[in-house]
């Protein structure tokens, strides 16, 4: 366990988030998914959290982050979803048509902290398995 240090704190807080595009549309494949991952890393660099593991699937996103105690999980996911949606619509306007001109993300999301019956390593392994599963599924599309 690696402890992080703040001005007057020591902490080890990690959150696993999962959220989906509106209507669970398959809009995050290929370059769009890579762009979403790139934007999430940019957001993490600017904001006060660190990406531990990430998998952008065609129909959902897994994000495992470490954050200080003064950054609420709800604020992290709100920031990530709003900025990624704006940037994806700017760069790939055709995505908006696939969502009937609406929002990119569903309103809800899943969040779980590591240590609540699930270890950090279990979450990392699960996200990696999901990423590998998606890569295998994508290769099977062209068989």
KAGI-V375453 format. One record per backbone hydrogen bond with DSSP energy under -1.0 kcal/mol. NH is the residue of the N-H (numbers start at 1). CO is the residue of the C=O. Records with the same first field share a line. If there is no record, write none. Layout:
NH->CO / CO
This chain:
4->11
6->9
11->4
15->65
16->112
17->63
18->110
19->61
22->104
24->21
25->22
27->25
28->58
32->29
34->30
35->31
36->32
37->33
38->34
39->35
40->36
41->37
42->38
43->39
44->40
45->41
46->42
47->43
49->47
50->66
52->64
53->64
55->62
57->60
61->19
62->55
63->17
64->53
65->15
66->50
67->13
71->68
76->72
77->73
78->74
79->75
80->76
81->77
82->78
83->79
84->80
85->81
86->82
87->83
88->84
89->85
90->86
91->87
92->88
95->92
98->94
100->97
101->96
102->99
106->20
110->18
112->16
114->14
115->118
116->113
117->115
123->119
124->120
125->121
126->122
127->123
128->124
129->125
130->126
131->127
132->128
133->129
134->130
135->131
136->132
137->133
138->134
139->135
140->136
143->140
